[in-house]
Amino acid sequence: MPIPLKTGEVLRGRYQIRERIGQGGMGNIYLADDLRLTGRQCALKEVEYDRALPKKTLEEARAQFLREATILARLDHPNLPKVSDFFSGDMRDYLVMDYVPGKDLRILVQEARQRRVFLNEQQVLGWADQICDALTYLHEQDPPILHRDIKPSNLKLMPNGLIKLVDFGLVKVLVPEEVTITIIQGQGTILYTPLEQYGGDNTHTDARSDLFALGATLYHLLTNEPPADARTRFLNPESLTPPRQINPNLTTRTEKAILWAMALHPDERPESVESFRKFLFGSREIPTRPVPGLRPQPPSVWDVLMSPPEIILAWLVSGLLLLSLVATLAR
């Protein structure tokens, strides 16, 4: 584990460390003040290399970092933190990104679990729509970019309702006719990682790998329970509990979309994020980003039809009672 930077330490004569706000096997994430732009805070993503690496391997790794950091710095999307700078020092490289305030979705689902309630499905679908926007943007880059570490803790909800997909630690850039390159060698978080990602960088991963992680994330957000991981499911296909067995208030369409995205074999998943989004929402209106002062819209006829069977049965019984009353009065 790398030795963390000290509070008050200044990097590159510009970024003054406030505190460590995250950590991983390859480095830490820091909150820092930008001394050149008064009042601006930023997040520094640190990558520390193994000092035992051969010189040539180290040079290749740092060249990969520079190449991918250059690509990330060109990204501009409302649901992604902006990469504004990158630099190196000693055996460490750094990405400088916008600091994103707010709670991550892991904390929100933990709070819901403690209260013994579920997060609102419509609200979670609104977040899913924003995440799909970000992933479509990444996957349509030239060359395409995979995030590879989508999970509740890497999704932050800002005070204005905007979702940010953070932490580019495992991002992969798909370069045609070349070996894929990665900022940090890793496999992602086991609960949200598809089988094909366990093979390292020599195995085939594509947009459908991010879709698996998105499906697993939505499963967790809507059930308060993390899904069985892919390796466990491979050995025991019955280990994944269908979402509606945990949260019976979920619509059937949402459950089917989640399970489709979480198929173990990539060929059995949606071919793209947009295919997944179209199925997830169907004829339902796609939830928009929260706008202060607006009241939630009543459910559509489709939402009612896609509601749990108990609700549909209640409506049918009410309708039959009403028809019986009308028939009695008409005599």
Phi and psi restraints in degrees (value plus and minus 20) as a CYANA .aco file:
   2 PRO   PHI     -84.0   -44.0
   2 PRO   PSI     128.0   168.0
   3 ILE   PHI     -91.7   -51.7
   3 ILE   PSI     105.2   145.2
   4 PRO   PHI     -89.6   -49.6
   4 PRO   PSI     132.9   172.9
   5 LEU   PHI     -90.2   -50.2
   5 LEU   PSI     135.4   175.4
   6 LYS   PHI    -110.9   -70.9
   6 LYS   PSI     129.6   169.6
   7 THR   PHI     -79.2   -39.2
   7 THR   PSI     113.0   153.0
   8 GLY   PHI      73.4   113.4
   8 GLY   PSI     -34.2     5.8
   9 GLU   PHI     -86.5   -46.5
   9 GLU   PSI     119.8   159.8
  10 VAL   PHI    -131.4   -91.4
  10 VAL   PSI     107.6   147.6
  11 LEU   PHI    -126.1   -86.1
  11 LEU   PSI     118.1   158.1
  12 ARG   PHI      36.7    76.7
  12 ARG   PSI       1.5    41.5
  13 GLY   PHI      47.2    87.2
  13 GLY   PSI      -3.9    36.1
  14 ARG   PHI    -158.7  -118.7
  14 ARG   PSI     -58.1   -18.1
  15 TYR   PHI    -125.8   -85.8
  15 TYR   PSI      91.9   131.9
  16 GLN   PHI    -117.9   -77.9
  16 GLN   PSI     101.4   141.4
  17 ILE   PHI     -88.9   -48.9
  17 ILE   PSI     108.1   148.1
  18 ARG   PHI    -114.8   -74.8
  18 ARG   PSI     -74.5   -34.5
  19 GLU   PHI    -184.1  -144.1
  19 GLU   PSI     142.0   182.0
  20 ARG   PHI    -106.1   -66.1
  20 ARG   PSI     108.1   148.1
  21 ILE   PHI    -135.1   -95.1
  21 ILE   PSI     -20.1    19.9
  22 GLY   PHI    -190.3  -150.3
  22 GLY   PSI     141.9   181.9
  23 GLN   PHI    -175.5  -135.5
  23 GLN   PSI     137.3   177.3
  24 GLY   PHI    -172.5  -132.5
  24 GLY   PSI    -193.3  -153.3
  25 GLY   PHI     -89.2   -49.2
  25 GLY   PSI     -42.5    -2.5
  26 MET   PHI    -127.7   -87.7
  26 MET   PSI     -20.9    19.1
  27 GLY   PHI     139.5   179.5
  27 GLY   PSI    -191.6  -151.6
  28 ASN   PHI    -139.4   -99.4
  28 ASN   PSI     148.2   188.2
  29 ILE   PHI    -140.3  -100.3
  29 ILE   PSI     111.7   151.7
  30 TYR   PHI    -141.1  -101.1
  30 TYR   PSI     128.5   168.5
  31 LEU   PHI    -112.0   -72.0
  31 LEU   PSI     109.5   149.5
  32 ALA   PHI    -157.5  -117.5
  32 ALA   PSI     135.0   175.0
  33 ASP   PHI    -114.9   -74.9
  33 ASP   PSI     115.5   155.5
  34 ASP   PHI    -106.4   -66.4
  34 ASP   PSI      87.5   127.5
  35 LEU   PHI     -91.9   -51.9
  35 LEU   PSI     -37.3     2.7
  36 ARG   PHI    -103.0   -63.0
  36 ARG   PSI     -53.0   -13.0
  37 LEU   PHI    -135.3   -95.3
  37 LEU   PSI      76.7   116.7
  38 THR   PHI     -76.0   -36.0
  38 THR   PSI     110.1   150.1
  39 GLY   PHI      71.4   111.4
  39 GLY   PSI     -31.6     8.4
  40 ARG   PHI    -106.5   -66.5
  40 ARG   PSI     110.3   150.3
  41 GLN   PHI    -127.8   -87.8
  41 GLN   PSI     129.4   169.4
  42 CYS   PHI    -162.3  -122.3
  42 CYS   PSI     145.3   185.3
  43 ALA   PHI    -129.8   -89.8
  43 ALA   PSI     112.4   152.4
  44 LEU   PHI    -127.9   -87.9
  44 LEU   PSI      98.0   138.0
  45 LYS   PHI    -114.8   -74.8
  45 LYS   PSI      99.8   139.8
  46 GLU   PHI    -121.8   -81.8
  46 GLU   PSI     117.6   157.6
  47 VAL   PHI    -144.0  -104.0
  47 VAL   PSI      96.3   136.3
  48 GLU   PHI    -130.3   -90.3
  48 GLU   PSI     112.3   152.3
  49 TYR   PHI    -115.9   -75.9
  49 TYR   PSI     130.7   170.7
  50 ASP   PHI     -86.6   -46.6
  50 ASP   PSI     102.5   142.5
  51 ARG   PHI     -88.1   -48.1
  51 ARG   PSI     -33.6     6.4
  52 ALA   PHI    -106.2   -66.2
  52 ALA   PSI     -23.4    16.6
  53 LEU   PHI     -85.1   -45.1
  53 LEU   PSI     121.9   161.9
  54 PRO   PHI     -78.6   -38.6
  54 PRO   PSI     131.4   171.4
  55 LYS   PHI     -76.8   -36.8
  55 LYS   PSI     -63.6   -23.6
  56 LYS   PHI     -84.6   -44.6
  56 LYS   PSI     -61.8   -21.8
  57 THR   PHI     -83.5   -43.5
  57 THR   PSI     -61.2   -21.2
  58 LEU   PHI     -83.3   -43.3
  58 LEU   PSI     -62.6   -22.6
  59 GLU   PHI     -82.9   -42.9
  59 GLU   PSI     -60.2   -20.2
  60 GLU   PHI     -86.1   -46.1
  60 GLU   PSI     -60.8   -20.8
  61 ALA   PHI     -83.3   -43.3
  61 ALA   PSI     -62.0   -22.0
  62 ARG   PHI     -92.3   -52.3
  62 ARG   PSI     -51.8   -11.8
  63 ALA   PHI     -86.4   -46.4
  63 ALA   PSI     -57.6   -17.6
  64 GLN   PHI     -83.7   -43.7
  64 GLN   PSI     -63.3   -23.3
  65 PHE   PHI     -78.3   -38.3
  65 PHE   PSI     -67.7   -27.7
  66 LEU   PHI     -80.8   -40.8
  66 LEU   PSI     -62.2   -22.2
  67 ARG   PHI     -85.1   -45.1
  67 ARG   PSI     -65.3   -25.3
  68 GLU   PHI     -94.0   -54.0
  68 GLU   PSI     -55.8   -15.8
  69 ALA   PHI     -81.5   -41.5
  69 ALA   PSI     -57.5   -17.5
  70 THR   PHI     -82.7   -42.7
  70 THR   PSI     -60.4   -20.4
  71 ILE   PHI     -87.0   -47.0
  71 ILE   PSI     -65.4   -25.4
  72 LEU   PHI     -82.1   -42.1
  72 LEU   PSI     -54.8   -14.8
  73 ALA   PHI     -86.2   -46.2
  73 ALA   PSI     -39.0     1.0
  74 ARG   PHI    -105.6   -65.6
  74 ARG   PSI     -32.1     7.9
  75 LEU   PHI     -91.3   -51.3
  75 LEU   PSI     122.2   162.2
  76 ASP   PHI    -168.7  -128.7
  76 ASP   PSI      79.2   119.2
  77 HIS   PHI    -168.4  -128.4
  77 HIS   PSI     120.0   160.0
  78 PRO   PHI     -82.0   -42.0
  78 PRO   PSI     -43.1    -3.1
  79 ASN   PHI    -119.1   -79.1
  79 ASN   PSI      -7.8    32.2
  80 LEU   PHI    -145.4  -105.4
  80 LEU   PSI     118.8   158.8
  81 PRO   PHI     -88.6   -48.6
  81 PRO   PSI     120.6   160.6
  82 LYS   PHI     -98.1   -58.1
  82 LYS   PSI     107.5   147.5
  83 VAL   PHI    -105.2   -65.2
  83 VAL   PSI      96.5   136.5
  84 SER   PHI    -124.8   -84.8
  84 SER   PSI     -36.0     4.0
  85 ASP   PHI    -184.7  -144.7
  85 ASP   PSI     141.2   181.2
  86 PHE   PHI    -174.4  -134.4
  86 PHE   PSI     127.0   167.0
  87 PHE   PHI    -180.3  -140.3
  87 PHE   PSI     150.1   190.1
  88 SER   PHI    -146.1  -106.1
  88 SER   PSI     134.8   174.8
  89 GLY   PHI    -179.2  -139.2
  89 GLY   PSI     104.1   144.1
  90 ASP   PHI      34.6    74.6
  90 ASP   PSI    -140.2  -100.2
  91 MET   PHI    -123.3   -83.3
  91 MET   PSI       3.5    43.5
  92 ARG   PHI    -149.1  -109.1
  92 ARG   PSI     123.9   163.9
  93 ASP   PHI    -136.1   -96.1
  93 ASP   PSI     134.3   174.3
  94 TYR   PHI    -155.6  -115.6
  94 TYR   PSI     118.4   158.4
  95 LEU   PHI    -125.3   -85.3
  95 LEU   PSI     113.1   153.1
  96 VAL   PHI    -126.6   -86.6
  96 VAL   PSI     100.9   140.9
  97 MET   PHI    -148.3  -108.3
  97 MET   PSI     143.5   183.5
  98 ASP   PHI     -77.8   -37.8
  98 ASP   PSI     118.5   158.5
  99 TYR   PHI    -100.6   -60.6
  99 TYR   PSI     110.6   150.6
 100 VAL   PHI    -126.8   -86.8
 100 VAL   PSI      90.4   130.4
 101 PRO   PHI     -96.5   -56.5
 101 PRO   PSI     145.5   185.5
 102 GLY   PHI      90.4   130.4
 102 GLY   PSI     155.3   195.3
 103 LYS   PHI    -109.6   -69.6
 103 LYS   PSI     126.7   166.7
 104 ASP   PHI    -104.0   -64.0
 104 ASP   PSI     140.7   180.7
 105 LEU   PHI     -88.8   -48.8
 105 LEU   PSI     -40.6    -0.6
 106 ARG   PHI     -81.8   -41.8
 106 ARG   PSI     -61.3   -21.3
 107 ILE   PHI     -87.1   -47.1
 107 ILE   PSI     -60.0   -20.0
 108 LEU   PHI     -84.7   -44.7
 108 LEU   PSI     -59.4   -19.4
 109 VAL   PHI     -93.2   -53.2
 109 VAL   PSI     -51.8   -11.8
 110 GLN   PHI     -85.5   -45.5
 110 GLN   PSI     -60.6   -20.6
 111 GLU   PHI     -85.4   -45.4
 111 GLU   PSI     -60.3   -20.3
 112 ALA   PHI     -83.6   -43.6
 112 ALA   PSI     -61.9   -21.9
 113 ARG   PHI     -82.6   -42.6
 113 ARG   PSI     -61.4   -21.4
 114 GLN   PHI     -83.7   -43.7
 114 GLN   PSI     -53.3   -13.3
 115 ARG   PHI    -104.9   -64.9
 115 ARG   PSI     -24.4    15.6
 116 ARG   PHI      40.4    80.4
 116 ARG   PSI      22.1    62.1
 117 VAL   PHI    -150.4  -110.4
 117 VAL   PSI     147.5   187.5
 118 PHE   PHI    -127.1   -87.1
 118 PHE   PSI     129.1   169.1
 119 LEU   PHI     -81.9   -41.9
 119 LEU   PSI     125.1   165.1
 120 ASN   PHI     -82.7   -42.7
 120 ASN   PSI     107.8   147.8
 121 GLU   PHI     -79.7   -39.7
 121 GLU   PSI     -63.6   -23.6
 122 GLN   PHI     -81.9   -41.9
 122 GLN   PSI     -58.7   -18.7
 123 GLN   PHI     -86.1   -46.1
 123 GLN   PSI     -64.2   -24.2
 124 VAL   PHI     -84.1   -44.1
 124 VAL   PSI     -57.0   -17.0
 125 LEU   PHI     -85.6   -45.6
 125 LEU   PSI     -53.6   -13.6
 126 GLY   PHI     -82.8   -42.8
 126 GLY   PSI     -61.3   -21.3
 127 TRP   PHI     -84.9   -44.9
 127 TRP   PSI     -61.9   -21.9
 128 ALA   PHI     -79.6   -39.6
 128 ALA   PSI     -59.2   -19.2
 129 ASP   PHI     -82.2   -42.2
 129 ASP   PSI     -61.1   -21.1
 130 GLN   PHI     -86.7   -46.7
 130 GLN   PSI     -60.9   -20.9
 131 ILE   PHI     -83.8   -43.8
 131 ILE   PSI     -60.5   -20.5
 132 CYS   PHI     -80.6   -40.6
 132 CYS   PSI     -59.6   -19.6
 133 ASP   PHI     -77.4   -37.4
 133 ASP   PSI     -67.7   -27.7
 134 ALA   PHI     -85.0   -45.0
 134 ALA   PSI     -63.1   -23.1
 135 LEU   PHI     -87.9   -47.9
 135 LEU   PSI     -60.2   -20.2
 136 THR   PHI     -79.8   -39.8
 136 THR   PSI     -62.4   -22.4
 137 TYR   PHI     -80.4   -40.4
 137 TYR   PSI     -66.2   -26.2
 138 LEU   PHI     -85.1   -45.1
 138 LEU   PSI     -64.5   -24.5
 139 HIS   PHI     -90.7   -50.7
 139 HIS   PSI     -40.8    -0.8
 140 GLU   PHI    -113.4   -73.4
 140 GLU   PSI     -15.7    24.3
 141 GLN   PHI     -89.5   -49.5
 141 GLN   PSI     142.6   182.6
 142 ASP   PHI    -143.0  -103.0
 142 ASP   PSI      82.7   122.7
 143 PRO   PHI     -96.0   -56.0
 143 PRO   PSI     141.3   181.3
 144 PRO   PHI     -82.0   -42.0
 144 PRO   PSI     131.4   171.4
 145 ILE   PHI    -140.8  -100.8
 145 ILE   PSI     108.9   148.9
 146 LEU   PHI    -124.9   -84.9
 146 LEU   PSI     119.1   159.1
 147 HIS   PHI    -101.2   -61.2
 147 HIS   PSI     -68.5   -28.5
 148 ARG   PHI      51.7    91.7
 148 ARG   PSI     -15.3    24.7
 149 ASP   PHI    -165.2  -125.2
 149 ASP   PSI      25.6    65.6
 150 ILE   PHI     -95.2   -55.2
 150 ILE   PSI     108.0   148.0
 151 LYS   PHI    -186.2  -146.2
 151 LYS   PSI     142.6   182.6
 152 PRO   PHI     -75.2   -35.2
 152 PRO   PSI     -56.4   -16.4
 153 SER   PHI     -93.7   -53.7
 153 SER   PSI     -33.6     6.4
 154 ASN   PHI    -120.2   -80.2
 154 ASN   PSI      -6.8    33.2
 155 LEU   PHI    -141.0  -101.0
 155 LEU   PSI      96.0   136.0
 156 LYS   PHI    -129.2   -89.2
 156 LYS   PSI     115.2   155.2
 157 LEU   PHI    -118.6   -78.6
 157 LEU   PSI      93.1   133.1
 158 MET   PHI     -97.4   -57.4
 158 MET   PSI     139.6   179.6
 159 PRO   PHI     -75.7   -35.7
 159 PRO   PSI     -46.8    -6.8
 160 ASN   PHI    -106.9   -66.9
 160 ASN   PSI     -14.8    25.2
 161 GLY   PHI      71.8   111.8
 161 GLY   PSI     -21.6    18.4
 162 LEU   PHI    -101.6   -61.6
 162 LEU   PSI     115.8   155.8
 163 ILE   PHI    -114.0   -74.0
 163 ILE   PSI     115.7   155.7
 164 LYS   PHI    -138.9   -98.9
 164 LYS   PSI     108.9   148.9
 165 LEU   PHI    -109.4   -69.4
 165 LEU   PSI      87.7   127.7
 166 VAL   PHI    -128.3   -88.3
 166 VAL   PSI     157.5   197.5
 167 ASP   PHI      44.5    84.5
 167 ASP   PSI      74.8   114.8
 168 PHE   PHI    -112.5   -72.5
 168 PHE   PSI       7.4    47.4
 169 GLY   PHI     -81.1   -41.1
 169 GLY   PSI     -51.7   -11.7
 170 LEU   PHI    -134.0   -94.0
 170 LEU   PSI      -2.4    37.6
 171 VAL   PHI     -78.6   -38.6
 171 VAL   PSI     121.6   161.6
 172 LYS   PHI    -144.9  -104.9
 172 LYS   PSI     114.0   154.0
 173 VAL   PHI    -124.9   -84.9
 173 VAL   PSI     103.6   143.6
 174 LEU   PHI    -108.3   -68.3
 174 LEU   PSI      84.7   124.7
 175 VAL   PHI    -120.4   -80.4
 175 VAL   PSI      96.7   136.7
 176 PRO   PHI     -76.2   -36.2
 176 PRO   PSI     116.4   156.4
 177 GLU   PHI      41.9    81.9
 177 GLU   PSI       0.0    40.0
 178 GLU   PHI    -152.1  -112.1
 178 GLU   PSI     143.3   183.3
 179 VAL   PHI     -88.7   -48.7
 179 VAL   PSI     114.9   154.9
 180 THR   PHI     -83.2   -43.2
 180 THR   PSI     128.5   168.5
 181 ILE   PHI    -140.2  -100.2
 181 ILE   PSI     129.1   169.1
 182 THR   PHI    -159.4  -119.4
 182 THR   PSI     116.7   156.7
 183 ILE   PHI     -82.7   -42.7
 183 ILE   PSI     -68.0   -28.0
 184 ILE   PHI    -148.8  -108.8
 184 ILE   PSI     108.4   148.4
 185 GLN   PHI     -87.1   -47.1
 185 GLN   PSI     108.9   148.9
 186 GLY   PHI    -198.8  -158.8
 186 GLY   PSI     154.2   194.2
 187 GLN   PHI    -139.6   -99.6
 187 GLN   PSI     -26.1    13.9
 188 GLY   PHI      70.2   110.2
 188 GLY   PSI    -194.8  -154.8
 189 THR   PHI    -109.4   -69.4
 189 THR   PSI     109.1   149.1
 190 ILE   PHI     -74.7   -34.7
 190 ILE   PSI     -57.4   -17.4
 191 LEU   PHI     -86.9   -46.9
 191 LEU   PSI     -41.7    -1.7
 192 TYR   PHI    -139.4   -99.4
 192 TYR   PSI     -10.4    29.6
 193 THR   PHI    -121.9   -81.9
 193 THR   PSI     109.0   149.0
 194 PRO   PHI     -93.4   -53.4
 194 PRO   PSI     140.7   180.7
 195 LEU   PHI     -78.1   -38.1
 195 LEU   PSI     -60.3   -20.3
 196 GLU   PHI     -85.5   -45.5
 196 GLU   PSI     -37.5     2.5
 197 GLN   PHI    -103.0   -63.0
 197 GLN   PSI     -33.2     6.8
 198 TYR   PHI     -93.8   -53.8
 198 TYR   PSI     -36.0     4.0
 199 GLY   PHI    -100.6   -60.6
 199 GLY   PSI     -20.2    19.8
 200 GLY   PHI      63.5   103.5
 200 GLY   PSI    -181.1  -141.1
 201 ASP   PHI    -102.8   -62.8
 201 ASP   PSI     -25.4    14.6
 202 ASN   PHI    -110.6   -70.6
 202 ASN   PSI     -23.2    16.8
 203 THR   PHI    -118.9   -78.9
 203 THR   PSI     143.7   183.7
 204 HIS   PHI    -105.7   -65.7
 204 HIS   PSI      97.2   137.2
 205 THR   PHI    -144.9  -104.9
 205 THR   PSI     127.3   167.3
 206 ASP   PHI    -168.2  -128.2
 206 ASP   PSI    -181.2  -141.2
 207 ALA   PHI     -76.9   -36.9
 207 ALA   PSI     -49.1    -9.1
 208 ARG   PHI     -89.4   -49.4
 208 ARG   PSI     -40.2    -0.2
 209 SER   PHI     -90.0   -50.0
 209 SER   PSI     -61.8   -21.8
 210 ASP   PHI     -85.0   -45.0
 210 ASP   PSI     -54.8   -14.8
 211 LEU   PHI     -83.8   -43.8
 211 LEU   PSI     -59.3   -19.3
 212 PHE   PHI     -78.7   -38.7
 212 PHE   PSI     -67.0   -27.0
 213 ALA   PHI     -84.0   -44.0
 213 ALA   PSI     -57.2   -17.2
 214 LEU   PHI     -85.2   -45.2
 214 LEU   PSI     -64.3   -24.3
 215 GLY   PHI     -80.2   -40.2
 215 GLY   PSI     -64.2   -24.2
 216 ALA   PHI     -84.0   -44.0
 216 ALA   PSI     -56.1   -16.1
 217 THR   PHI     -86.3   -46.3
 217 THR   PSI     -64.7   -24.7
 218 LEU   PHI     -84.5   -44.5
 218 LEU   PSI     -57.5   -17.5
 219 TYR   PHI     -75.6   -35.6
 219 TYR   PSI     -69.2   -29.2
 220 HIS   PHI     -84.4   -44.4
 220 HIS   PSI     -63.5   -23.5
 221 LEU   PHI     -85.0   -45.0
 221 LEU   PSI     -53.0   -13.0
 222 LEU   PHI    -116.2   -76.2
 222 LEU   PSI     -28.8    11.2
 223 THR   PHI    -140.5  -100.5
 223 THR   PSI     -30.5     9.5
 224 ASN   PHI      46.7    86.7
 224 ASN   PSI     -11.3    28.7
 225 GLU   PHI    -146.3  -106.3
 225 GLU   PSI     112.3   152.3
 226 PRO   PHI     -89.2   -49.2
 226 PRO   PSI     126.6   166.6
 227 PRO   PHI     -95.0   -55.0
 227 PRO   PSI     139.6   179.6
 228 ALA   PHI     -81.3   -41.3
 228 ALA   PSI     118.9   158.9
 229 ASP   PHI     -93.5   -53.5
 229 ASP   PSI     144.2   184.2
 230 ALA   PHI     -82.2   -42.2
 230 ALA   PSI     -57.6   -17.6
 231 ARG   PHI     -87.9   -47.9
 231 ARG   PSI     -59.6   -19.6
 232 THR   PHI     -83.8   -43.8
 232 THR   PSI     -61.8   -21.8
 233 ARG   PHI     -86.6   -46.6
 233 ARG   PSI     -53.6   -13.6
 234 PHE   PHI     -83.0   -43.0
 234 PHE   PSI     -59.4   -19.4
 235 LEU   PHI    -101.1   -61.1
 235 LEU   PSI     -50.6   -10.6
 236 ASN   PHI    -159.1  -119.1
 236 ASN   PSI      69.7   109.7
 237 PRO   PHI     -77.3   -37.3
 237 PRO   PSI     -42.8    -2.8
 238 GLU   PHI    -103.8   -63.8
 238 GLU   PSI     -19.2    20.8
 239 SER   PHI     -94.5   -54.5
 239 SER   PSI     -38.3     1.7
 240 LEU   PHI    -108.7   -68.7
 240 LEU   PSI      92.3   132.3
 241 THR   PHI     -97.2   -57.2
 241 THR   PSI     106.4   146.4
 242 PRO   PHI     -75.7   -35.7
 242 PRO   PSI     118.3   158.3
 243 PRO   PHI     -73.8   -33.8
 243 PRO   PSI     -58.8   -18.8
 244 ARG   PHI     -93.4   -53.4
 244 ARG   PSI     -33.2     6.8
 245 GLN   PHI     -94.0   -54.0
 245 GLN   PSI     -41.6    -1.6
 246 ILE   PHI    -115.8   -75.8
 246 ILE   PSI     -65.4   -25.4
 247 ASN   PHI    -142.5  -102.5
 247 ASN   PSI      69.9   109.9
 248 PRO   PHI     -87.1   -47.1
 248 PRO   PSI     -30.5     9.5
 249 ASN   PHI    -100.0   -60.0
 249 ASN   PSI     -29.1    10.9
 250 LEU   PHI     -87.5   -47.5
 250 LEU   PSI     125.7   165.7
 251 THR   PHI     -93.4   -53.4
 251 THR   PSI     132.8   172.8
 252 THR   PHI     -82.1   -42.1
 252 THR   PSI     -58.9   -18.9
 253 ARG   PHI     -81.5   -41.5
 253 ARG   PSI     -63.2   -23.2
 254 THR   PHI     -82.6   -42.6
 254 THR   PSI     -63.2   -23.2
 255 GLU   PHI     -81.2   -41.2
 255 GLU   PSI     -66.0   -26.0
 256 LYS   PHI     -83.0   -43.0
 256 LYS   PSI     -59.0   -19.0
 257 ALA   PHI     -84.1   -44.1
 257 ALA   PSI     -63.3   -23.3
 258 ILE   PHI     -82.9   -42.9
 258 ILE   PSI     -67.2   -27.2
 259 LEU   PHI     -86.8   -46.8
 259 LEU   PSI     -53.6   -13.6
 260 TRP   PHI     -84.0   -44.0
 260 TRP   PSI     -66.0   -26.0
 261 ALA   PHI     -84.4   -44.4
 261 ALA   PSI     -48.5    -8.5
 262 MET   PHI    -113.5   -73.5
 262 MET   PSI      -6.8    33.2
 263 ALA   PHI     -77.3   -37.3
 263 ALA   PSI     120.0   160.0
 264 LEU   PHI     -86.7   -46.7
 264 LEU   PSI     -58.9   -18.9
 265 HIS   PHI    -112.0   -72.0
 265 HIS   PSI     111.9   151.9
 266 PRO   PHI     -74.4   -34.4
 266 PRO   PSI     -55.6   -15.6
 267 ASP   PHI     -87.4   -47.4
 267 ASP   PSI     -35.7     4.3
 268 GLU   PHI    -115.8   -75.8
 268 GLU   PSI     -16.7    23.3
 269 ARG   PHI    -119.1   -79.1
 269 ARG   PSI     148.7   188.7
 270 PRO   PHI     -76.6   -36.6
 270 PRO   PSI     127.3   167.3
 271 GLU   PHI     -95.0   -55.0
 271 GLU   PSI     -38.1     1.9
 272 SER   PHI    -175.9  -135.9
 272 SER   PSI     147.9   187.9
 273 VAL   PHI     -83.2   -43.2
 273 VAL   PSI     -58.6   -18.6
 274 GLU   PHI     -87.4   -47.4
 274 GLU   PSI     -56.4   -16.4
 275 SER   PHI     -82.0   -42.0
 275 SER   PSI     -62.3   -22.3
 276 PHE   PHI     -83.8   -43.8
 276 PHE   PSI     -64.7   -24.7
 277 ARG   PHI     -83.2   -43.2
 277 ARG   PSI     -61.5   -21.5
 278 LYS   PHI     -82.1   -42.1
 278 LYS   PSI     -59.9   -19.9
 279 PHE   PHI     -91.5   -51.5
 279 PHE   PSI     -61.7   -21.7
 280 LEU   PHI     -78.2   -38.2
 280 LEU   PSI     -62.3   -22.3
 281 PHE   PHI    -115.9   -75.9
 281 PHE   PSI     -47.3    -7.3
 282 GLY   PHI      33.4    73.4
 282 GLY   PSI    -149.7  -109.7
 283 SER   PHI    -109.5   -69.5
 283 SER   PSI     -18.4    21.6
 284 ARG   PHI     -89.7   -49.7
 284 ARG   PSI     126.6   166.6
 285 GLU   PHI     -88.7   -48.7
 285 GLU   PSI     111.5   151.5
 286 ILE   PHI     -88.8   -48.8
 286 ILE   PSI     105.2   145.2
 287 PRO   PHI     -80.6   -40.6
 287 PRO   PSI     114.5   154.5
 288 THR   PHI    -108.9   -68.9
 288 THR   PSI     148.5   188.5
 289 ARG   PHI     -83.7   -43.7
 289 ARG   PSI     125.3   165.3
 290 PRO   PHI     -77.1   -37.1
 290 PRO   PSI     114.8   154.8
 291 VAL   PHI    -141.2  -101.2
 291 VAL   PSI     100.1   140.1
 292 PRO   PHI     -75.1   -35.1
 292 PRO   PSI     116.6   156.6
 293 GLY   PHI      74.9   114.9
 293 GLY   PSI     -33.2     6.8
 294 LEU   PHI    -110.4   -70.4
 294 LEU   PSI     119.2   159.2
 295 ARG   PHI    -109.3   -69.3
 295 ARG   PSI     128.8   168.8
 296 PRO   PHI     -78.6   -38.6
 296 PRO   PSI     121.5   161.5
 297 GLN   PHI     -97.6   -57.6
 297 GLN   PSI     125.1   165.1
 298 PRO   PHI     -84.6   -44.6
 298 PRO   PSI     133.6   173.6
 299 PRO   PHI     -84.4   -44.4
 299 PRO   PSI     126.5   166.5
 300 SER   PHI     -98.6   -58.6
 300 SER   PSI     150.9   190.9
 301 VAL   PHI     -79.3   -39.3
 301 VAL   PSI     -58.1   -18.1
 302 TRP   PHI     -81.8   -41.8
 302 TRP   PSI     -63.3   -23.3
 303 ASP   PHI     -78.8   -38.8
 303 ASP   PSI     -60.1   -20.1
 304 VAL   PHI     -85.2   -45.2
 304 VAL   PSI     -64.4   -24.4
 305 LEU   PHI     -85.2   -45.2
 305 LEU   PSI     -48.9    -8.9
 306 MET   PHI    -111.6   -71.6
 306 MET   PSI     -13.3    26.7
 307 SER   PHI     -94.2   -54.2
 307 SER   PSI     146.0   186.0
 308 PRO   PHI     -76.1   -36.1
 308 PRO   PSI     132.1   172.1
 309 PRO   PHI     -76.7   -36.7
 309 PRO   PSI     -53.3   -13.3
 310 GLU   PHI     -81.5   -41.5
 310 GLU   PSI     -58.8   -18.8
 311 ILE   PHI     -90.1   -50.1
 311 ILE   PSI     -64.2   -24.2
 312 ILE   PHI     -79.8   -39.8
 312 ILE   PSI     -62.4   -22.4
 313 LEU   PHI     -81.9   -41.9
 313 LEU   PSI     -60.9   -20.9
 314 ALA   PHI     -81.1   -41.1
 314 ALA   PSI     -61.0   -21.0
 315 TRP   PHI     -85.7   -45.7
 315 TRP   PSI     -61.2   -21.2
 316 LEU   PHI     -83.8   -43.8
 316 LEU   PSI     -62.8   -22.8
 317 VAL   PHI     -82.5   -42.5
 317 VAL   PSI     -63.4   -23.4
 318 SER   PHI     -81.1   -41.1
 318 SER   PSI     -61.2   -21.2
 319 GLY   PHI     -84.5   -44.5
 319 GLY   PSI     -61.0   -21.0
 320 LEU   PHI     -85.3   -45.3
 320 LEU   PSI     -60.5   -20.5
 321 LEU   PHI     -83.0   -43.0
 321 LEU   PSI     -60.0   -20.0
 322 LEU   PHI     -84.9   -44.9
 322 LEU   PSI     -63.9   -23.9
 323 LEU   PHI     -82.7   -42.7
 323 LEU   PSI     -58.5   -18.5
 324 SER   PHI     -83.6   -43.6
 324 SER   PSI     -60.4   -20.4
 325 LEU   PHI     -85.4   -45.4
 325 LEU   PSI     -63.5   -23.5
 326 VAL   PHI     -82.6   -42.6
 326 VAL   PSI     -61.3   -21.3
 327 ALA   PHI     -85.0   -45.0
 327 ALA   PSI     -58.5   -18.5
 328 THR   PHI     -85.8   -45.8
 328 THR   PSI     -62.7   -22.7
 329 LEU   PHI     -89.5   -49.5
 329 LEU   PSI     -47.3    -7.3
 330 ALA   PHI     -95.8   -55.8
 330 ALA   PSI     -35.5     4.5
